[in-house]
Structure formats: structure tokens, C-alpha cells
């Protein structure tokens, strides 16, 4: 998700560029003993609860509404269309995790 936000920043300020964007790694997650777990160890990876919090924190930022970073909000990034499947997964995880969404650091507020 962070790659998507970075490309949206670039599209806002340099829309003429062709942006090649990809994730540096893929983390596969599965259910193990009624908990989410990585399917294999990833050196240097965050604990699962922190990883989910980081991912969940990207969705509100990507939204193009008054609270998001898009043109209808803070206007930091170009418009991003969030698929309904992503929004649905966000709300399911939000319900399951009890609200584990990384909040923006107020020290970087503009």
C-alpha cells in the first residue's frame, strides 16, 4: 500500500512521468492456531500486529475524502480509486482487530 501512496504523490506533482511501481517483497499471511501468521519467516519483518496496523493505516490515507490525502482532503496525493474489495477487507479486518489502525504522527502534520 505504501507503494501506491508513493506513486500517487508522484502522479500529483509529475503527472507526465511513467511510474513503475512494485512491492519489494510479498508477505503471505495465513491463519495458524486461530491467529494470523506469516507463511514463512521474513528477516527483519514487523510482528504481525504491527504489520496489520501499518497496512490498515494506509487505507484512510489513500481515500479521496475530507480525511484522506487525496484532492478532496489534504491534497497531498493524486486521486486513488480504492476497489470495493479493498474497502471490504479493510472493514472486516477493522472489526477483527478491534481498531488497529496506525494513526498519523502529529509531529509531521502540515
Beta strands, then each sheet from edge to edge (+ up, - down):
strand 1: 29-32
strand 2: 35-38
sheet 1: 1+ 2-
end
